[in-house]
């Protein structure tokens, strides 16, 4: 075996001694000529066969140093490494390969990217920062070699991590000693070529890049692709050391945590690293070092207690074939357990899945942090009951029930006008001229308190439906739903004002009396038109679309003169006959009194009584027959106004709220794709 030296001197022999590889003494000049020929052959072999590890400036420096010293120098580090037998039939070294990631990780990353894009307008940047960092690091890692596995060796001060690092490399690469801290910067050891890009990403300088110790038969093939990085102490007194540890730990594919029997339960390790990284158990090794200091079966006891602490931290343990962290006990000083660790590490590296596992664990951690922003408590959205209640509140605000009652009374009034006696109709006309709100007596203005109350009803209805829609939603999405409802409700009262104004105008233009709408408690647009302005105009157009150009629904109108049934002409004809009988009987009696007709009072009296009794009887019959149609007309008018108010509320409030809920469901589906959890029934 040959040793790794920081000076990069060759190991084939001492040039100054003139002793060759076989141990025989040669003259100095002949030895120099032989060395020159060897250097030329080496240079031609590196240039012609392309077997040199050409990695830019570092490689060129390595070739120059090879020409100067005649030793095989590792171009990755720019420093000396173990001499490697130069077999002309050996395979050329591998170069950097950019292998795209595949498998279930890619759709999860795509879903996370879509999730971040859809959420930027609803979530603050701090919430999405970690997810964005994971996406950036995943993209950076996937652009680099997938044949290499970067494993960091981390631990506390005095845990022996540098000694373990050297034991795995088979050479004293990392400095060890009693002075603390000993390791001041990350030192890398790469078993194969092509890891320059990965080490550049870790910001490991070329002077701190090494190659492992190799035996005469070649390197350990099971560790091909391994890049081992020795880190400074995570509990170092130097702040820059701790910052380097945190930076590199976020970029490596796996971590070997080295603990010792004295500080294996240190809170700084468990609370600062192992517990937060519990989800990264599949890419975590926890090695209990310095077991040579423990007598008897104390090592097993400490190892069991270490497993207990890891279990309490929530870290799964890879036992009995289950995926999880590997927990082992070794002694880097005596070599106990090093071969077993190297074997386990070799199997781990040859799987070529550490990078994907690490990125998948990072995605899991980012999804866990985002969970409060996406996972709702129970089923969300507006059910039919909430929509009906909102429509009922708007109908109450516009006075739909009172409008239906008014329409029913007006239908019956029209029936009475058509079928009533002339004398009763004359009396009713006289009474209508004295009633407030008629054409001859102007209606009193609606009190401002009544309009304020109606507006408050609308605002309360909007707040209620917004709270129900936001119930159970995560905070940002609940706020977005409330904002959408509040924005749409700004012009809703004016739109409902215009709705009532249109119905009132049609009613007045159709011949109905004015002033009845004020009793409904709805805001009267006639009084508030000056306040509505442009908002009222837009609301009027919306109300017209809701009501229709003529305001007609199945032959019925919200306002205006009610339609007349087919039997009304017959009732009118019967009333005319009754009136003629009254006049005929009266004229007959008067004629008998003045001597124009022969005496006989019974017949004319009966004729007049028949007319007098028949007129009210016909009117009563028509009123009884009109109850059913009048009720249906009133219900239809109430339904029409209720639907118009509901359409107004749906267009301005429910539709924007539903759009926010649809957007939330979309991002929730993306979040489910990130976490690989089905949302069925969620």
ChimeraX attribute file (.defattr): number of C-alpha atoms within 10 A of each C-alpha:
attribute: neighborCount
match mode: 1-to-1
recipient: residues
	/A:1	12
	/A:2	16
	/A:3	19
	/A:4	25
	/A:5	16
	/A:6	14
	/A:7	10
	/A:8	22
	/A:9	23
	/A:10	22
	/A:11	19
	/A:12	14
	/A:13	14
	/A:14	12
	/A:15	16
	/A:16	8
	/A:17	11
	/A:18	18
	/A:19	17
	/A:20	15
	/A:21	11
	/A:22	8
	/A:23	9
	/A:24	8
	/A:25	12
	/A:26	13
	/A:27	11
	/A:28	13
	/A:29	10
	/A:30	11
	/A:31	17
	/A:32	14
	/A:33	11
	/A:34	11
	/A:35	17
	/A:36	15
	/A:37	12
	/A:38	14
	/A:39	18
	/A:40	14
	/A:41	12
	/A:42	20
	/A:43	17
	/A:44	12
	/A:45	14
	/A:46	15
	/A:47	12
	/A:48	10
	/A:49	10
	/A:50	12
	/A:51	15
	/A:52	21
	/A:53	21
	/A:54	19
	/A:55	19
	/A:56	11
	/A:57	13
	/A:58	20
	/A:59	20
	/A:60	16
	/A:61	19
	/A:62	25
	/A:63	24
	/A:64	15
	/A:65	21
	/A:66	22
	/A:67	19
	/A:68	13
	/A:69	15
	/A:70	22
	/A:71	22
	/A:72	23
	/A:73	29
	/A:74	28
	/A:75	29
	/A:76	32
	/A:77	25
	/A:78	24
	/A:79	24
	/A:80	26
	/A:81	31
	/A:82	25
	/A:83	24
	/A:84	18
	/A:85	13
	/A:86	9
	/A:87	7
	/A:88	8
	/A:89	6
	/A:90	9
	/A:91	8
	/A:92	12
	/A:93	12
	/A:94	13
	/A:95	16
	/A:96	17
	/A:97	14
	/A:98	13
	/A:99	12
	/A:100	13
	/A:101	16
	/A:102	10
	/A:103	8
	/A:104	11
	/A:105	17
	/A:106	15
	/A:107	14
	/A:108	21
	/A:109	21
	/A:110	15
	/A:111	20
	/A:112	26
	/A:113	17
	/A:114	15
	/A:115	22
	/A:116	22
	/A:117	13
	/A:118	16
	/A:119	20
	/A:120	12
	/A:121	10
	/A:122	13
	/A:123	16
	/A:124	11
	/A:125	13
	/A:126	8
	/A:127	16
	/A:128	18
	/A:129	13
	/A:130	18
	/A:131	24
	/A:132	17
	/A:133	13
	/A:134	21
	/A:135	21
	/A:136	11
	/A:137	16
	/A:138	23
	/A:139	15
	/A:140	13
	/A:141	23
	/A:142	17
	/A:143	16
	/A:144	20
	/A:145	21
	/A:146	22
	/A:147	22
	/A:148	28
	/A:149	27
	/A:150	25
	/A:151	26
	/A:152	27
	/A:153	27
	/A:154	25
	/A:155	28
	/A:156	23
	/A:157	21
	/A:158	21
	/A:159	22
	/A:160	23
	/A:161	29
	/A:162	29
	/A:163	23
	/A:164	25
	/A:165	27
	/A:166	22
	/A:167	22
	/A:168	21
	/A:169	22
	/A:170	17
	/A:171	20
	/A:172	20
	/A:173	27
	/A:174	23
	/A:175	13
	/A:176	17
	/A:177	12
	/A:178	7
	/A:179	9
	/A:180	13
	/A:181	18
	/A:182	17
	/A:183	21
	/A:184	18
	/A:185	18
	/A:186	23
	/A:187	27
	/A:188	30
	/A:189	28
	/A:190	26
	/A:191	24
	/A:192	21
	/A:193	23
	/A:194	23
	/A:195	27
	/A:196	22
	/A:197	15
	/A:198	23
	/A:199	22
	/A:200	11
	/A:201	15
	/A:202	20
	/A:203	13
	/A:204	19
	/A:205	16
	/A:206	20
	/A:207	15
	/A:208	18
	/A:209	26
	/A:210	30
	/A:211	28
	/A:212	27
	/A:213	26
	/A:214	22
	/A:215	16
	/A:216	10
	/A:217	9
	/A:218	10
	/A:219	15
	/A:220	14
	/A:221	11
	/A:222	17
	/A:223	22
	/A:224	18
	/A:225	24
	/A:226	24
	/A:227	27
	/A:228	28
	/A:229	30
	/A:230	27
	/A:231	28
	/A:232	28
	/A:233	27
	/A:234	22
	/A:235	17
	/A:236	20
	/A:237	12
	/A:238	13
	/A:239	10
	/A:240	13
	/A:241	21
	/A:242	17
	/A:243	14
	/A:244	19
	/A:245	23
	/A:246	14
	/A:247	13
	/A:248	18
	/A:249	19
	/A:250	14
	/A:251	21
	/A:252	25
	/A:253	24
	/A:254	26
	/A:255	22
	/A:256	24
	/A:257	22
	/A:258	25
	/A:259	26
	/A:260	24
	/A:261	18
	/A:262	11
	/A:263	14
	/A:264	23
	/A:265	16
	/A:266	12
	/A:267	11
	/A:268	13
	/A:269	18
	/A:270	18
	/A:271	12
	/A:272	13
	/A:273	15
	/A:274	22
	/A:275	18
	/A:276	14
	/A:277	19
	/A:278	21
	/A:279	21
	/A:280	25
	/A:281	25
	/A:282	23
	/A:283	25
	/A:284	27
	/A:285	25
	/A:286	25
	/A:287	26
	/A:288	24
	/A:289	27
	/A:290	24
	/A:291	23
	/A:292	16
	/A:293	12
	/A:294	13
	/A:295	8
	/A:296	10
	/A:297	8
	/A:298	13
	/A:299	20
	/A:300	13
	/A:301	12
	/A:302	20
	/A:303	19
	/A:304	13
	/A:305	14
	/A:306	20
	/A:307	20
	/A:308	14
	/A:309	17
	/A:310	22
	/A:311	14
	/A:312	12
	/A:313	16
	/A:314	16
	/A:315	23
	/A:316	21
	/A:317	22
	/A:318	16
	/A:319	11
	/A:320	6
	/A:321	7
	/A:322	10
	/A:323	13
	/A:324	19
	/A:325	23
	/A:326	21
	/A:327	21
	/A:328	18
	/A:329	24
	/A:330	23
	/A:331	21
	/A:332	23
	/A:333	16
	/A:334	12
	/A:335	14
	/A:336	16
	/A:337	17
	/A:338	19
	/A:339	13
	/A:340	13
	/A:341	18
	/A:342	17
	/A:343	14
	/A:344	16
	/A:345	19
	/A:346	18
	/A:347	12
	/A:348	19
	/A:349	23
	/A:350	18
	/A:351	10
	/A:352	16
	/A:353	16
	/A:354	22
	/A:355	24
	/A:356	22
	/A:357	18
	/A:358	23
	/A:359	24
	/A:360	23
	/A:361	19
	/A:362	23
	/A:363	23
	/A:364	19
	/A:365	21
	/A:366	23
	/A:367	20
	/A:368	12
	/A:369	14
	/A:370	16
	/A:371	15
	/A:372	14
	/A:373	19
	/A:374	22
	/A:375	17
	/A:376	20
	/A:377	12
	/A:378	10
	/A:379	11
	/A:380	17
	/A:381	19
	/A:382	18
	/A:383	10
	/A:384	9
	/A:385	9
	/A:386	16
	/A:387	18
	/A:388	12
	/A:389	14
	/A:390	24
	/A:391	23
	/A:392	19
	/A:393	22
	/A:394	31
	/A:395	25
	/A:396	20
	/A:397	28
	/A:398	29
	/A:399	24
	/A:400	29
	/A:401	21
	/A:402	22
	/A:403	30
	/A:404	25
	/A:405	20
	/A:406	20
	/A:407	29
	/A:408	26
	/A:409	17
	/A:410	21
	/A:411	24
	/A:412	24
	/A:413	18
	/A:414	19
	/A:415	25
	/A:416	19
	/A:417	18
	/A:418	19
	/A:419	27
	/A:420	25
	/A:421	22
	/A:422	15
	/A:423	11
	/A:424	15
	/A:425	15
	/A:426	13
	/A:427	10
	/A:428	13
	/A:429	12
	/A:430	11
	/A:431	10
	/A:432	16
	/A:433	13
	/A:434	12
	/A:435	14
	/A:436	16
	/A:437	17
	/A:438	15
	/A:439	15
	/A:440	11
	/A:441	13
	/A:442	12
	/A:443	16
	/A:444	10
	/A:445	12
	/A:446	19
	/A:447	12
	/A:448	12
	/A:449	10
	/A:450	17
	/A:451	22
	/A:452	14
	/A:453	15
	/A:454	24
	/A:455	22
	/A:456	14
	/A:457	19
	/A:458	24
	/A:459	19
	/A:460	15
	/A:461	21
	/A:462	24
	/A:463	17
	/A:464	16
	/A:465	22
	/A:466	25
	/A:467	16
	/A:468	20
	/A:469	25
	/A:470	25
	/A:471	19
	/A:472	17
	/A:473	24
	/A:474	17
	/A:475	16
	/A:476	16
	/A:477	22
	/A:478	22
	/A:479	16
	/A:480	19
	/A:481	28
	/A:482	23
	/A:483	16
	/A:484	21
	/A:485	26
	/A:486	20
	/A:487	14
	/A:488	20
	/A:489	21
	/A:490	14
	/A:491	18
	/A:492	26
	/A:493	29
	/A:494	27
	/A:495	28
	/A:496	31
	/A:497	29
	/A:498	29
	/A:499	28
	/A:500	29
	/A:501	22
	/A:502	21
	/A:503	23
	/A:504	25
	/A:505	15
	/A:506	19
	/A:507	20
	/A:508	17
	/A:509	14
	/A:510	14
	/A:511	12
	/A:512	22
	/A:513	20
	/A:514	19
	/A:515	18
	/A:516	15
	/A:517	22
	/A:518	19
	/A:519	13
	/A:520	20
	/A:521	22
	/A:522	29
	/A:523	30
	/A:524	26
	/A:525	24
	/A:526	16
	/A:527	16
	/A:528	18
	/A:529	17
	/A:530	10
	/A:531	11
	/A:532	19
	/A:533	12
	/A:534	13
	/A:535	17
	/A:536	24
	/A:537	15
	/A:538	16
	/A:539	23
	/A:540	22
	/A:541	14
	/A:542	21
	/A:543	26
	/A:544	19
	/A:545	14
	/A:546	19
	/A:547	23
	/A:548	12
	/A:549	9
	/A:550	11
	/A:551	21
	/A:552	15
	/A:553	14
	/A:554	6
	/A:555	10
	/A:556	18
	/A:557	25
	/A:558	28
	/A:559	27
	/A:560	22
	/A:561	19
	/A:562	25
	/A:563	13
	/A:564	13
	/A:565	10
	/A:566	8
	/A:567	10
	/A:568	15
	/A:569	13
	/A:570	11
	/A:571	19
	/A:572	20
	/A:573	12
	/A:574	17
	/A:575	24
	/A:576	18
	/A:577	15
	/A:578	25
	/A:579	21
	/A:580	16
	/A:581	22
	/A:582	24
	/A:583	16
	/A:584	17
	/A:585	24
	/A:586	18
	/A:587	14
	/A:588	22
	/A:589	24
	/A:590	15
	/A:591	14
	/A:592	16
	/A:593	14
	/A:594	10
	/A:595	10
	/A:596	11
	/A:597	12
	/A:598	12
	/A:599	14
	/A:600	12
	/A:601	14
	/A:602	11
	/A:603	13
	/A:604	20
	/A:605	17
	/A:606	14
	/A:607	21
	/A:608	24
	/A:609	17
	/A:610	16
	/A:611	24
	/A:612	19
	/A:613	13
	/A:614	20
	/A:615	26
	/A:616	17
	/A:617	16
	/A:618	19
	/A:619	23
	/A:620	15
	/A:621	13
	/A:622	21
	/A:623	18
	/A:624	11
	/A:625	14
	/A:626	21
	/A:627	16
	/A:628	13
	/A:629	15
	/A:630	24
	/A:631	18
	/A:632	17
	/A:633	26
	/A:634	28
	/A:635	19
	/A:636	21
	/A:637	28
	/A:638	24
	/A:639	19
	/A:640	23
	/A:641	29
	/A:642	25
	/A:643	20
	/A:644	26
	/A:645	29
	/A:646	24
	/A:647	19
	/A:648	24
	/A:649	26
	/A:650	19
	/A:651	15
	/A:652	22
	/A:653	25
	/A:654	26
	/A:655	15
	/A:656	20
	/A:657	27
	/A:658	18
	/A:659	13
	/A:660	23
	/A:661	22
	/A:662	13
	/A:663	15
	/A:664	26
	/A:665	16
	/A:666	14
	/A:667	21
	/A:668	20
	/A:669	20
	/A:670	22
	/A:671	25
	/A:672	20
	/A:673	19
	/A:674	24
	/A:675	20
	/A:676	14
	/A:677	10
	/A:678	11
	/A:679	13
	/A:680	6
	/A:681	6
	/A:682	11
